[in-house]
């Protein structure tokens, strides 16, 4: 069975909304888009690249998919980050997306949880999800997530979309921690039975 990994940027109060850009996601009046940028360190990018080496599929919600597609699809071959993001097969959960806008994409419209279980059972390497708060909440609630890779940022945002759902009881064990010079801490958790 393939490993399903959730990788998120998270504030101290559990917010994961719009880490990359000012206007990335203003749902609910969110005003702090791009909150991760002042804390960037190249080692964070290197750790993500290491994570991606063992992944051959990206599983995303529609908003995250569109943001990624608009950023990475136009990148020319030979761009290291673009090549890394464009290489895997993409799966997007959406009832409104009419056609793929990113290469090698399958749209999952119905039976989402069963489709994800089938994807995990199919041959292949790891599956990675980032962003995609509604999808992540549903997958955690359905006990589909095998690993959490959380980058914990040293700030409190006060409001916004939460990385982890309310009401789901799941147990994860800490596998490793990685402190970065900017105050960010990488936390790697694996699901445990119980």
Residue pairs with C-beta under 8 A, 6 or more apart in sequence:
1 120
1 121
2 57
2 119
2 120
2 121
2 122
2 124
2 125
2 126
2 127
3 126
3 127
3 146
3 147
4 59
4 116
4 120
4 126
4 127
4 129
4 139
4 144
4 145
4 146
4 147
5 51
5 55
5 126
5 127
5 128
5 129
5 145
5 146
5 147
5 148
5 149
6 128
6 129
6 130
6 136
6 139
6 140
6 145
6 147
6 148
6 149
7 48
7 51
7 128
7 129
7 130
7 149
7 150
7 151
8 16
8 130
8 131
8 136
8 148
8 149
8 150
8 151
8 163
9 16
9 19
9 36
9 151
9 153
10 16
10 150
10 151
10 152
10 153
10 163
11 35
11 152
11 153
11 155
11 156
11 157
11 160
12 152
12 153
12 154
12 155
12 156
13 156
13 157
13 158
14 162
14 163
14 164
15 157
15 158
15 159
15 160
15 161
15 162
15 163
16 131
16 133
16 160
16 161
16 162
16 163
17 25
17 27
17 30
17 33
17 133
17 157
17 160
17 161
18 24
18 25
18 26
18 30
18 32
18 33
18 34
18 35
18 160
19 34
19 35
19 36
20 33
20 34
20 36
20 37
20 67
21 33
21 34
22 33
22 34
23 33
24 33
24 34
24 67
25 33
25 63
25 161
26 33
27 161
28 159
28 160
28 161
30 159
30 160
30 161
32 157
32 160
35 153
35 155
35 157
36 151
36 153
38 182
39 153
39 154
39 180
39 182
39 183
39 184
40 182
41 180
41 181
41 182
41 184
43 180
43 181
44 151
44 180
44 184
44 186
45 81
47 178
47 186
49 84
51 128
51 149
52 84
52 85
52 88
52 128
54 125
54 126
55 88
55 125
55 126
55 127
55 128
56 87
56 88
56 89
56 124
56 125
56 126
57 88
57 89
57 90
57 91
57 119
57 124
57 125
57 126
57 127
57 128
58 68
58 85
58 88
58 89
58 90
58 91
58 127
58 128
58 129
58 130
59 91
59 93
59 116
59 119
59 127
59 128
59 129
59 132
59 135
60 68
60 90
60 91
60 92
60 93
60 129
60 130
60 131
60 132
60 135
61 92
61 93
61 94
61 131
61 132
61 133
61 134
61 135
61 136
62 92
62 93
62 94
62 96
62 97
63 131
63 132
64 130
64 131
64 132
65 90
65 92
65 94
65 97
65 102
65 105
65 132
66 97
66 101
67 131
68 85
68 102
69 101
69 102
69 105
70 101
71 85
72 81
72 82
72 85
72 86
72 102
73 86
73 101
73 102
73 103
75 81
75 82
75 83
75 85
75 86
76 82
77 83
86 102
86 103
88 104
88 128
89 104
89 105
89 106
90 100
90 102
90 103
90 104
90 105
90 106
91 105
91 106
91 107
91 108
91 119
91 127
92 100
92 105
92 106
92 107
92 108
93 108
93 112
93 132
93 135
94 107
94 108
94 109
95 109
97 107
99 107
100 106
100 107
108 115
108 116
112 135
112 138
113 138
113 139
113 142
113 144
116 139
116 142
116 144
117 144
119 127
120 127
120 144
129 135
129 136
129 139
133 161
133 162
133 163
136 145
136 163
136 164
136 165
137 164
137 165
137 168
139 145
140 164
140 165
140 168
140 170
141 165
141 167
141 168
143 170
143 191
145 170
145 191
146 190
146 191
147 175
147 188
147 189
147 190
147 191
148 172
148 187
148 188
148 189
149 186
149 187
149 188
149 189
150 163
150 186
150 187
150 189
151 184
151 185
151 186
151 187
152 184
152 185
152 186
152 187
153 183
153 184
154 183
154 184
170 191
171 191
171 192
171 193
171 194
172 189
172 190
172 191
172 192
173 189
173 190
173 191
173 192
174 187
174 188
174 189
175 188
175 189
175 190
176 186
176 188
177 185
177 186
177 187
177 188
178 185
178 186
178 188
179 185
179 186
180 186
